[in-house]
Every structure is written in C-alpha cells, then in structure tokens.
Amino acid sequence: MLQPSLFPETENAVTRAKRILKVNSVRFDGPVYVPRYDDARLSGQILRVYNVMRSGEWRTLDEIHFVTNDPHASISAQLRHLRKKKFGGHQIEKRPRGDRVHGLFEYRLLRSHEV
C-alpha cells in the first residue's frame, strides 16, 4: 500500500478517477502492472480519455490523441477499460469512418447511466 505522504500525486489521481468515474475502486491489472509505478499514469490516462469521450461524439484514436496527447495504444486500452464494470461499465461503440477498406475506425462512449 502506498503512503499518501510519499506519493501524493498517485493518491490524488486515483481519488480523482474514482470520483469522476463514479466507481468504488480504480484498480488496473496485468502481468507487468505495479501500482507504485503505474497507478497515477493509468488513472490520468483513463480520466483524460473519459473526459474527451463523455460528450458522446464520434472520434478516431488520432482525434482523441490530439486532445490527450496519450499514445494510440494507451487510448485503445483505456477505451476497453471503460467497458468494464469496475471502470463504470460504459458502452463503447465502434464504426468505420469513411471507406471500410482503409481501416479507420471511430469510437463513441455512451455513459452507463445513458445505456
């Protein structure tokens, strides 16, 4: 467990994520996940992605990146996290933008209370 006095930025990011996402816990996981190193970064990422997407507008990964400055792979991962019950259970819709042959997709978040 982190001591708040040693890592106040981690505690604040996690607390802020819990409040904004309206969840009891913001706990990421994975084989290389280490809370001490990853909590603040991942909590910040999910909040930035959520704040951009909560408008319900369709956006490509590049458009989200333009606002958040997060890597495309991280944005994609956070969109997947936002689908999980522990991160709010939001519906993330996906559709092609333009000609499907080009492989460009856009995403829209429908907040769990709107679904």
C-alpha positions as CSV (number, residue, x, y, z in Angstrom):
1,M,0.0,0.0,0.0
2,L,1.3,3.4,-0.9
3,Q,1.8,6.0,1.8
4,P,0.0,9.2,0.8
5,S,2.7,11.4,2.1
6,L,5.3,9.7,-0.1
7,F,3.2,9.7,-3.3
8,P,0.6,12.5,-3.1
9,E,0.2,12.7,-6.9
10,T,-0.7,9.0,-7.1
11,E,-3.3,9.3,-4.4
12,N,-4.8,12.3,-6.0
13,A,-5.0,10.8,-9.5
14,V,-6.6,7.6,-8.1
15,T,-9.0,9.5,-5.9
16,R,-10.0,11.8,-8.8
17,A,-10.5,8.9,-11.1
18,K,-12.8,7.1,-8.6
19,R,-14.8,10.3,-8.1
20,I,-15.2,11.2,-11.8
21,L,-15.9,7.7,-13.0
22,K,-18.2,7.1,-10.0
23,V,-16.6,3.8,-9.0
24,N,-15.5,2.5,-5.7
25,S,-12.1,1.3,-6.9
26,V,-9.7,2.1,-9.7
27,R,-7.6,-1.0,-9.9
28,F,-5.8,-1.8,-13.0
29,D,-4.2,-5.2,-13.5
30,G,-1.9,-7.2,-15.8
31,P,1.3,-9.2,-15.8
32,V,3.6,-6.1,-15.6
33,Y,1.4,-3.8,-13.6
34,V,3.0,-2.4,-10.5
35,P,0.7,0.0,-8.6
36,R,3.6,2.1,-7.3
37,Y,4.7,2.9,-10.8
38,D,1.5,2.7,-12.8
39,D,-1.4,3.9,-10.8
40,A,-1.0,7.7,-11.3
41,R,-0.2,7.3,-15.0
42,L,-3.0,4.9,-15.8
43,S,-5.5,6.8,-13.7
44,G,-4.6,10.0,-15.5
45,Q,-4.9,8.3,-18.9
46,I,-8.4,6.9,-18.2
47,L,-9.6,10.2,-17.0
48,R,-8.3,12.1,-20.0
49,V,-9.9,9.6,-22.4
50,Y,-13.1,9.6,-20.4
51,N,-13.3,13.4,-20.3
52,V,-12.8,13.6,-24.1
53,M,-15.3,10.8,-24.8
54,R,-18.1,11.6,-22.4
55,S,-19.6,14.1,-24.8
56,G,-20.9,11.1,-26.8
57,E,-19.3,12.4,-30.1
58,W,-17.7,10.0,-32.5
59,R,-13.9,10.3,-32.5
60,T,-10.9,8.4,-34.0
61,L,-7.9,7.4,-31.9
62,D,-6.0,10.2,-33.6
63,E,-8.6,12.8,-32.6
64,I,-8.5,11.5,-29.0
65,H,-4.7,11.6,-29.1
66,F,-4.8,15.2,-30.4
67,V,-6.6,16.3,-27.2
68,T,-5.0,13.9,-24.6
69,N,-1.5,13.5,-26.1
70,D,-1.6,9.9,-24.9
71,P,-0.3,7.1,-27.2
72,H,-2.8,5.5,-29.5
73,A,-2.3,2.0,-27.9
74,S,-3.0,3.5,-24.5
75,I,-6.1,5.2,-25.7
76,S,-7.4,2.0,-27.1
77,A,-6.6,0.2,-23.9
78,Q,-8.4,2.8,-21.8
79,L,-11.5,2.6,-24.1
80,R,-11.5,-1.2,-23.4
81,H,-11.2,-0.5,-19.6
82,L,-14.1,1.9,-19.7
83,R,-16.3,-1.0,-20.9
84,K,-15.5,-3.0,-17.7
85,K,-17.9,-2.7,-14.8
86,K,-15.1,-1.8,-12.4
87,F,-14.4,1.3,-14.6
88,G,-18.1,2.3,-15.0
89,G,-19.4,-0.3,-17.4
90,H,-19.8,2.2,-20.2
91,Q,-20.8,1.2,-23.7
92,I,-18.1,1.9,-26.3
93,E,-19.4,1.9,-29.9
94,K,-17.1,1.4,-32.8
95,R,-17.8,2.0,-36.5
96,P,-15.7,2.6,-39.7
97,R,-15.1,6.1,-40.7
98,G,-15.2,6.5,-44.5
99,D,-14.4,3.6,-46.8
100,R,-14.0,0.4,-44.6
101,V,-11.1,-0.7,-46.8
102,H,-8.9,2.0,-45.2
103,G,-9.3,0.5,-41.7
104,L,-10.1,3.8,-40.0
105,F,-12.5,3.5,-37.1
106,E,-14.2,5.9,-34.8
107,Y,-15.5,5.4,-31.3
108,R,-18.3,6.8,-29.1
109,L,-18.8,6.4,-25.4
110,L,-22.3,6.1,-24.0
111,R,-22.2,6.6,-20.3
112,S,-23.5,3.6,-18.3
113,H,-26.5,5.6,-16.9
114,E,-27.4,6.6,-20.5
115,V,-27.5,3.0,-21.9
